[in-house]
Amino acid sequence: MAGNISALALTTEEKLNIAISNIASAIEDVSDFQNSVIKIPVTSEMSKESVEEAMESVATSMGVRSVGMLPTSQMYELQTDKSQKFYKTYQYSDIKDSIILINYNTKLSTVYPISIHLVEGLGGQLWLTTADIQSTISQHQSSPKYIQEILYRAKATAQKIMNSGATGDF
């Protein structure tokens, strides 16, 4: 009987070690993911429509084109008849810069279009999120200066559009 309890305890200990390892990996993954995302809260004065209007206005003033919009939560609700928190994706592109980037390296096609997501979080708080291209910028420190400038400009463009959408300032 003592042998069975010992084997059972060992199995439990092994399970706990696996669980702890999985939790540690998950925390590391979340931390890595959070470092690759820019997330800005939308001020309570801003409606979904005013966020969209502000982002479109500032993008236009910067010479950046709106190239796509996907009302994800609305489409989900139509397909499933299930209510969903608000989620909509907007895409913006600087046509000239995007062509220069892909002519230099096709992997840089991920920089444009810039995808910005308007997401409803807990308690109805709206958030704007996008992928942080800082790692792409870091990987291209040895690229020609004009490529580095475009990458920095793309990041600044995303941040300016998001800040405008979050606050209404443009």
Secondary structure in CASP SS format (residue, H / E / C, confidence):
PFRMAT SS
TARGET T0000
AUTHOR 0000-0000-0000
METHOD secondary structure of the structure
MODEL  1
M C 1.00
A H 1.00
G H 1.00
N H 1.00
I H 1.00
S H 1.00
A H 1.00
L H 1.00
A H 1.00
L H 1.00
T H 1.00
T H 1.00
E H 1.00
E H 1.00
K H 1.00
L H 1.00
N H 1.00
I H 1.00
A H 1.00
I H 1.00
S H 1.00
N H 1.00
I H 1.00
A H 1.00
S H 1.00
A H 1.00
I H 1.00
E H 1.00
D H 1.00
V H 1.00
S H 1.00
D H 1.00
F H 1.00
Q H 1.00
N C 1.00
S C 1.00
V E 1.00
I E 1.00
K E 1.00
I E 1.00
P E 1.00
V C 1.00
T C 1.00
S C 1.00
E C 1.00
M C 1.00
S C 1.00
K H 1.00
E H 1.00
S H 1.00
V H 1.00
E H 1.00
E H 1.00
A H 1.00
M H 1.00
E H 1.00
S H 1.00
V H 1.00
A H 1.00
T H 1.00
S H 1.00
M C 1.00
G C 1.00
V C 1.00
R E 1.00
S E 1.00
V E 1.00
G E 1.00
M E 1.00
L E 1.00
P C 1.00
T H 1.00
S H 1.00
Q H 1.00
M H 1.00
Y H 1.00
E H 1.00
L H 1.00
Q H 1.00
T H 1.00
D C 1.00
K C 1.00
S C 1.00
Q C 1.00
K C 1.00
F C 1.00
Y E 1.00
K E 1.00
T E 1.00
Y E 1.00
Q E 1.00
Y E 1.00
S E 1.00
D C 1.00
I H 1.00
K H 1.00
D H 1.00
S H 1.00
I H 1.00
I H 1.00
L H 1.00
I H 1.00
N H 1.00
Y H 1.00
N C 1.00
T H 1.00
K H 1.00
L H 1.00
S H 1.00
T H 1.00
V C 1.00
Y C 1.00
P C 1.00
I E 1.00
S E 1.00
I E 1.00
H E 1.00
L E 1.00
V E 1.00
E E 1.00
G C 1.00
L H 1.00
G H 1.00
G H 1.00
Q C 1.00
L E 1.00
W E 1.00
L E 1.00
T E 1.00
T E 1.00
A E 1.00
D C 1.00
I C 1.00
Q H 1.00
S H 1.00
T H 1.00
I H 1.00
S H 1.00
Q H 1.00
H C 1.00
Q C 1.00
S C 1.00
S C 1.00
P C 1.00
K H 1.00
Y H 1.00
I H 1.00
Q H 1.00
E H 1.00
I H 1.00
L H 1.00
Y H 1.00
R H 1.00
A H 1.00
K H 1.00
A H 1.00
T H 1.00
A H 1.00
Q H 1.00
K H 1.00
I H 1.00
M H 1.00
N H 1.00
S H 1.00
G H 1.00
A H 1.00
T H 1.00
G C 1.00
D C 1.00
F C 1.00
END
